[in-house]
Amino acid sequence: MAVRLFAALVPPASVLDHLETALETVRSGPAGALRWVPRENVHLTLAFYGEVPDGALPDVSASLAAVARETTGPQVALSGAGAFSGRTLWVGVGGEVAVVQRLMADATEMLQDRRDDGPSRPHVTVARAGRRARGLELAPAVRALSVYRGPSWRADELRLLSSRLGEGHAGAPRYQTLDAWPLG
């Protein structure tokens, strides 16, 4: 048996509240047709492992525990916005971005087929263009969110999550925290 796994930082409730307020105005326009990520699924992915055999879970956990011990939690804030491939709307991450990128590299290092694509862009995905939004231009939503600046917080926990596609609200993935470690 295998499970879809990823490592992530999860913003605290106060940060999610602030983001939710900003997203409400964008959702009220044409971008309302997008598939919005449920609040409980908002996270900053550090590494996506894909399907991992159950027997490898202890090794993944041990590796991430070591990464967490060796990294002081970065001071970050959600800031700005963009789109990937004209289909995925995201909010960026500001603050100690170099520390987040190092965490991303360290959490990804355990992958055997690791690609060296240079520094990744830390972000949280907030919406995707599905069938209902086919042909919807994301530029207005990106412009509206480009000035967004959320409250700063210290990321203090690294999480290992499982992803069960289609099992969440309205067909969204259901994420479950399998393990978590304090940073630093």
C-alpha positions in Angstrom: 0.0 0.0 0.0 1.2 3.6 -0.7 0.2 7.0 0.5 0.6 10.4 -1.1 2.9 12.5 1.1 4.2 16.1 1.4 6.0 18.3 3.9 4.6 21.7 4.7 4.4 24.7 6.9 0.8 25.6 7.9 0.0 29.3 8.7 -1.7 30.0 12.0 -5.4 30.8 12.3 -4.8 34.5 12.5 -2.9 34.5 9.3 -5.6 32.4 7.6 -8.3 34.8 8.9 -6.4 37.8 7.3 -5.9 36.0 4.0 -9.6 34.9 3.9 -10.7 38.5 4.2 -8.5 39.5 1.3 -9.7 36.6 -0.8 -13.4 37.4 -0.2 -13.2 40.5 -2.5 -11.5 38.5 -5.3 -14.1 35.7 -5.0 -16.9 38.2 -5.4 -15.9 38.9 -9.0 -15.4 36.7 -12.1 -12.7 34.8 -10.2 -15.5 33.3 -8.1 -15.7 30.6 -10.8 -12.3 29.2 -9.7 -12.0 26.2 -7.5 -10.9 27.8 -4.2 -8.6 25.9 -1.9 -10.6 25.2 1.3 -9.2 27.0 4.3 -8.2 23.8 6.1 -6.0 22.9 3.1 -4.0 26.1 2.8 -0.3 25.4 3.4 3.1 26.2 2.1 4.5 23.0 0.5 8.1 22.4 1.2 8.4 19.1 -0.6 6.0 16.8 -2.4 6.9 13.1 -2.3 4.0 11.6 -4.3 3.0 8.0 -3.7 5.3 6.6 -0.9 5.1 2.9 0.2 3.8 2.6 3.8 7.0 0.9 4.7 9.0 4.0 3.8 7.0 6.3 6.1 9.4 5.8 9.1 12.4 6.8 7.0 10.6 9.9 5.7 9.6 10.9 9.2 13.1 10.4 10.6 14.6 12.5 7.8 12.1 15.3 8.3 12.6 15.2 12.1 16.3 15.8 11.4 15.6 18.7 9.1 13.3 20.3 11.7 15.9 20.0 14.5 18.5 21.7 12.3 16.4 24.7 11.2 15.2 27.7 13.1 11.7 28.6 12.1 11.7 31.5 9.6 9.8 34.7 10.2 7.5 34.9 7.2 4.4 36.7 5.8 2.0 36.0 2.9 2.7 38.7 0.4 1.8 39.4 -3.3 0.4 37.0 -5.8 0.9 35.3 -9.1 -0.3 32.6 -11.4 1.3 29.4 -12.6 0.5 28.3 -16.2 -2.6 30.6 -16.2 -4.4 28.0 -14.1 -3.2 28.2 -10.6 -3.6 31.4 -8.4 -1.1 31.7 -5.6 -0.1 34.1 -2.8 3.6 34.5 -2.3 5.7 34.4 0.8 7.9 37.2 2.1 10.2 37.6 5.0 13.0 35.1 5.6 12.5 33.5 2.1 16.1 32.2 2.0 15.4 30.1 5.1 12.2 28.8 3.6 14.0 27.9 0.4 16.7 26.1 2.4 13.9 24.1 4.2 12.4 23.3 0.8 15.8 22.0 -0.5 16.5 20.0 2.7 13.0 18.5 2.7 13.3 17.6 -1.0 16.8 16.1 -0.7 15.5 12.7 0.3 13.9 12.3 -3.1 15.9 10.0 -5.3 14.7 11.6 -8.5 15.4 15.2 -7.3 15.7 17.8 -10.0 17.8 20.8 -9.4 15.6 23.5 -10.8 17.2 26.2 -8.7 15.4 28.0 -5.8 11.7 27.3 -5.7 9.2 30.1 -5.2 7.6 29.7 -1.8 3.8 30.2 -2.1 0.4 29.0 -1.0 -2.0 27.9 -3.7 -5.4 29.6 -3.2 -7.3 28.6 -6.3 -7.2 26.6 -9.5 -9.1 27.0 -12.8 -11.3 24.0 -13.3 -13.9 23.2 -15.9 -16.2 26.0 -14.8 -13.4 28.6 -15.1 -12.0 27.3 -18.5 -10.7 30.4 -20.3 -11.0 32.7 -17.3 -8.1 35.2 -17.3 -6.3 35.1 -13.9 -4.6 38.5 -14.4 -7.3 40.6 -12.7 -7.2 38.3 -9.6 -3.4 38.5 -9.6 -3.5 42.3 -9.8 -6.0 42.5 -7.0 -3.9 40.3 -4.7 -0.5 41.7 -5.8 -0.8 44.4 -3.1 -1.7 41.9 -0.4 0.5 41.9 2.7 -0.5 39.6 5.5 0.6 39.5 9.1 4.1 38.2 9.9 4.5 35.0 11.9 7.3 32.6 12.9 6.9 29.2 11.3 7.5 27.0 14.3 6.4 23.5 13.0 7.2 21.3 10.1 4.4 18.8 9.2 4.3 15.6 7.2 0.9 15.3 5.6 -1.0 12.7 3.6 -3.2 13.7 0.7 -6.3 11.7 -0.2 -7.6 13.0 -3.5 -11.3 13.6 -3.8 -12.0 12.8 -0.2 -12.4 16.3 1.1 -15.2 18.9 0.9 -16.6 19.3 -2.7 -14.1 16.8 -4.1 -11.1 18.6 -2.8 -8.2 16.5 -1.4 -8.3 15.6 2.3 -5.1 16.3 4.1 -4.1 14.7 7.3 -1.1 15.5 9.5 0.8 12.3 10.1 3.6 13.8 12.1 4.9 17.2 13.1 8.1 18.5 14.6 9.0 21.9 16.2 11.5 23.9 14.1 14.9 24.7 15.8 
